[in-house]
Amino acid sequence: MTLQQLEHHVTSFLHRMNERGYNGHFLCNASYPGKLKESLTRHLLDILKDEPSIPPFGLTTYSHWRDEQSPRVVCDLKVKYSNNEGFQVDTMDITSSTGTGKLKSVTLPIKSNIDMPYCEQANRMVLDRDKTPKLKRP
């Protein structure tokens, strides 16, 4: 893996994620908070100073968040890296929750990054607008 090749793969992955609507803040392996490019870059720099290759890692973001009283949706992605294909999402866990607990969760196997749902599609999978409890404001 060359640095130029890795940079190309990062750029391609960022483009695909933004294209799908995942453009908020992220965590890589529950660390490195920030926009996707910042989070991913910091994670990779930390990994590659000790490892010759990039092991699978977790990537987490909110795909839906309004306020503390409203349901929110978290997307947890398991990402693999190969020199030939770049960054590939392997699975995606989509979970809606409120401050009082989980509402609904879906796990999707992803065969190719192009199969990853758009942000709004992911939200619809776990947020049933007619059945989501309305929370009373204090």
N, C-alpha and C positions, 0 to 999 in steps of 0.2 A: 504494500500500500504506500503510495506516495502522498505527500502533503497536498499536491495539486489534485490528485484523484479524490482524496478525502474532502477537500474544499468543494469540489464539484458535487459530490454526493450530499454534503450538507445543504448546499444551495438547492439542489433538486428536491430534497426532502422538505425544506422550508417552503418551497413553492407549492408542493403538493398539499401540505398542511394548510397553508393560507388559502389555497384554491378551494379546499373543503370547508373553510370557515373557522378553522382552529387557529385563531390569531391572538389569543389572550396570553396570560402568564402561565408558565409551566414549572414543573419540578422534574429533574432527572434523578431517578433513584432516591426520591424523597429529599433531595438537596438541590442546590444551585437555582434558587428562585429567580425568575425573570422571564422576559419574552423568549420565545423558542430559540432564536439564534444565540442569545446570551447564555441561556441555561444549557443548551446542548454543547456549545463551544467550551464552557467552563468544565462541564462533565468530561468531555473528550480529552481536554488538556490534562486533567487530573488522572484519568485512566492511562493515557499513553505515556506518561512519564514512568510508570511501573510495569505496564503490560505491553507486549508486542502486537496484540490484536484487541479488538473491541468486543467484550462479551455482551450477551443480551442485557438489556436494561429496561427499567420502567420509566414511563413518561406520563405525567399526570397533569390534567388541566380541567378547569371548569368550562363546560360548554354552555351553561345557562346559570346566571346569577343575577338576581334583581336586588334583593335586600335580605336581611336576616330573617324576616317573617315568611318569605316566599320559598317554595321548593327550589332546590338547586340541583344541577346535574354535574357529576364528576365523570370524566373519561380517563380511565387507566389503560394505557397501551403498553404491551410488551413489544419491544423493538429489537430486531436482530440486525447485525451488520455483516455484509460480505463485500469483499473487494470488487466482485463482478456486478452485484446488484445494488449496492449501497445500503441505505437504511430501509428495512421492510417491517411494517407492523405485522406481528404474528397473531395477536389476539387483542381484543378491545373489550374492556368491562365498562359498561355504562350504568351509572347508579344515580337515581334521584333520591333526595333526602330532604328532611327539614331539620330544624333544631332538635326535634324530638325523636328522630330515627329515620331508618331507611324506608322508602316507599316502594321502590321497584328496582330490580337489577337485571341486566341482560349481558350475556357474554357472547361475543361474536368472534368466530375464527375468521381471520383475514388471509385470503390466499395471495392477494396482490394489493399494493397500496391503492390501486385504482378501485378496488372493491370496498374501501373504507367509506362508511356513510358520511354524507355531508353533516355538518354540525346540527342543523335543524332536523334532519332525519333522525340522528341519534337522540336528540331531545324528545322527539315525538314517540320514540320507542319506550320511554320510561315516564313520560309526563302525559297522562290521560287527563286532558283539561276538564272533562265532565266529572271525573271521579277523584281528582286531587282535592283533598280537604282544604277548605278555606280556613286560614288561621286568623283568629281574632287578634286585633291589636289591643295592647293593654290600655 
